[in-house]
Amino acid sequence: MAKVLTPRSESYSQWYNDLVLKADLAENSAVRGCMVIKPYGYAIWEKMQSVLNRMFKETGHVNAYFPLFIPKSFFSKEANHVEGFAKECAVVTHYRLMNDPNGKGIVVDPDAKLEEELIVRPTSETIIWNTYKNWIQSYRDLPIKCNQWANVVRWEMRTRLFLRTAEFLWQEGHTAHDTKEEAIEETKTMINVYADFAEKYLAVPVIKGVKTANERFAGALDTYTIEALMQDGKALQSGTSHFLGQNFAKAFDVTFTNAEGKIDYVWATSWGVSTRLMGALIMAHSDDNGLVLPPKLAPIQVVIVPIYKSKEELEKISDVAKKIVSKLSDKNIEVKFDDNDKKKPGWKFAEYELKGVPVRLAIGTRDLENGTVEIARRDTLEKNIVAIEGIDKYIIDLLDQIQNNIFTKAFKFRTECTTKVDNYAEFKKVLDEKGGFVLAHWDGTPETEQQIKEETKATIRCIPLNNELEDGKCILTGKPSKQRVIFARAY
């Protein structure tokens, strides 16, 4: 029987939780606020990693790894940074356990207190810039363009699988440059990389923009972001790239001798995406039947299910199925032939639909006689009878169609859920009744931004890049504004 999901119309939040659990993506762990990413979920993350890793290396970056633990004193060197993360930090205070003298199990050894507490990394700017100080002396040592794949810990009270957990996986890039212009160019390059990945692989349309001062990364001069819209009308920040200026170089005294022989501070950037992208993938495309995965990130792109009554029939179907598997595998398509005789075809159909496998082939004895297979596509649930001859080319084209269709559907949804408003009453009405992205004028002050947030729970997601200038009046204060910004309620 199919695993039942709560309908999105009934409870979007419960639908999401049901889907993550029942599609075997992840589950809550014994550690409060932390998750176990299950093999099928991790296989999707591995595909994301593989694509992003290639894109990073194509733009001149190399991978490295830095410590999980960061001395507490490092955080105090950059005031804005520590203020931004202080309430989220997990702290290591001792280095040893011991048997309780009173026989009550294991306790912390009071004599093993660390001279300086260690922070479990919430992000790595401080430890990396302390390291870069040893790597950089001259402009000839620049640029440094490192990325690391790692886990981070940010203590969260309210958690949701993939979207917000105390520990999560991500990549974080940290680069060092000899000029401000080069660092800014790097920041823009990486937000474009993220946008390309989101649209071409996740099939999620995104808006590129700059965060306001209230919303930017702690310690950054500018934060660039890509913002996506989920099916419930809420925004999801899906990747950020930060221009750090010389803040961290000054905090850690990272200087270099420039081409003119003068001493200057290094210019910095950092950028990252996380397993939150798994949440984006689920919420942007999936339906009440289960996951809808874009073929480029699906662990299984094609599944073949045999329909038979006897062992002899299965053997005949297997001969044909294995030839199809071979043809598709030669074209680098991830294909699975499911001949598990412990589960019926109907159960398999429901299971692969739930797990979002883009294409399903069903082959029975009548299909063998006719030289055909039944093909079902997950995105539209349409079925067609197709000749086995030339099936590899048909499926390659079909996978491209599905990838494009998933993106087009998400883009259409975002367009329909993007609304221009010119006054505060209309603004609140759209948020409450329609949701989505709301384009509105803002007077540019953090006070107005904060008041709107407190009264409506909507934040400025970004000031769009390449946005057309348009004279108007702030929806709250009536003060002059030169362009619209994007508001939304968000995850």
Secondary structure, 3 states (H helix, E strand, C coil): CCCCCCCCCCCHHHHHHHHHHHCCCEEECCCCCCEEECHHHHHHHHHHHHHHHHHHHHCCCEECCCCCEEEHHHHCCCHHHHHHHHHHCEEEEECCEEECCCCCCEEECHHHEEEEEEEECCCCHHHHHHHHHHHCCEHHHCCEEEEEEEEEECCCCCCECCCECCEEEEEEEEEEECCHHHHHHHHHHHHHHHHHHHHHCCCCCCEEEECCCCCCCCCCCEEEEEEEECCCCCEEEEEEEEEEECHHHHHCCCEEECCCCCEEECEEEEEEEECHHHHHHHHHHCECCECCCCHHHCCCCEEEEEECCCHHHHHHHHHHHHHHHHHHHHCCCCEEECCCCCCCHHHHHHHHHHCCCCEEEEEEHHHHHHCEEEEEECCCCCEEEEECCCHHHHHHHHHHHHHHHHHHHHHHHHHHCEEECCCHHHHHHHHHHCCCEEEEECCCCHHHHHHHHHHHCCEEEEEECCCCCCCEECCCCCCEECCEEEEECEC
